[in-house]
Structures are given as structure tokens and as C-alpha cells.
Amino acid sequence: EVMQLLGLKESALRHMMCERRIPYYRQGKRAWFNRKEIEAWQLRNRVATNEEIDSAAATHCALHKIGITI
């Protein structure tokens, strides 16, 4: 089910588990995943829009009174 949710092959998922790059639970040889934790993990690396980046830059410049010269 996790492989389908993430669009991964079993080998890729196992590799991520070995590298501890994905949250999971283990008891003996069995592994379990918590859907909410996997969904939160998927959302952790959000990419900002150009508008958000421009707004953050303008705010930073205003707060730090940086003059921009061309």
C-alpha cells in the first residue's frame, strides 16, 4: 500500500528504510507504516512559488533596509 501511495518499487522503499529516510515501525522482520506520518513526510519539502519567494525577498529587504543597485 505504501509503495502504491508513493509510486515506488519494493526495492526503492526498502532502500529508503535502510537509510532511515522514511518513517516506519519495525518488529522483528515486519515493518509497518502510519499513513498520517507518511503523508506528513511527503509534504515536508514544499517548494515555494515565485510569488512567495518575491514576497519574502521584499520583506527581507524592507526589514534590513538593503539598497539594491544595478
C-alpha positions as CSV (number, residue, x, y, z in Angstrom):
1,E,0.0,0.0,0.0
2,V,2.8,2.4,0.8
3,M,4.6,1.5,-2.5
4,Q,1.4,2.5,-4.4
5,L,0.9,5.7,-2.3
6,L,4.5,6.8,-3.1
7,G,4.8,5.3,-6.5
8,L,7.8,3.3,-5.6
9,K,9.1,-0.2,-6.2
10,E,9.7,-2.5,-3.3
11,S,13.5,-2.3,-3.7
12,A,13.4,1.5,-3.6
13,L,11.2,1.5,-0.5
14,R,13.5,-0.9,1.3
15,H,16.5,1.2,0.4
16,M,14.8,4.3,1.9
17,M,14.0,2.3,5.0
18,C,17.7,1.1,5.3
19,E,18.9,4.7,5.0
20,R,16.2,5.8,7.5
21,R,14.8,8.3,5.0
22,I,11.2,7.4,5.6
23,P,9.3,6.9,8.9
24,Y,8.3,3.4,9.7
25,Y,7.9,0.9,12.6
26,R,9.7,-2.4,12.9
27,Q,9.1,-5.5,15.0
28,G,11.4,-8.3,14.1
29,K,11.4,-8.7,10.3
30,R,8.0,-7.0,9.8
31,A,7.6,-3.3,9.0
32,W,4.6,-1.0,9.5
33,F,3.8,2.4,8.2
34,N,1.5,5.1,9.7
35,R,-0.5,6.7,6.8
36,K,-0.6,10.1,8.5
37,E,3.2,10.0,9.1
38,I,3.8,9.1,5.5
39,E,1.5,11.8,4.2
40,A,3.3,14.4,6.5
41,W,6.6,13.1,5.3
42,Q,5.5,13.6,1.7
43,L,4.6,17.2,2.5
44,R,7.8,18.2,4.3
45,N,9.7,19.6,1.3
46,R,7.3,22.1,-0.2
47,V,8.6,24.2,-3.0
48,A,7.7,27.9,-2.7
49,T,6.0,29.7,-5.6
50,N,7.8,32.6,-7.3
51,E,5.2,34.9,-5.7
52,E,6.1,33.6,-2.2
53,I,9.8,34.0,-2.9
54,D,9.4,37.6,-4.2
55,S,7.3,38.5,-1.2
56,A,9.8,37.0,1.3
57,A,12.6,38.9,-0.5
58,A,10.7,42.2,-0.4
59,T,10.1,41.7,3.3
60,H,13.7,40.8,4.0
61,C,14.9,43.9,2.1
62,A,12.4,46.2,3.9
63,L,13.4,44.8,7.3
64,H,17.1,45.1,6.7
65,K,17.0,48.3,4.6
66,I,19.1,46.8,1.8
67,G,19.7,49.0,-1.1
68,I,19.7,47.3,-4.5
69,T,22.0,48.7,-7.2
70,I,22.1,47.6,-10.8
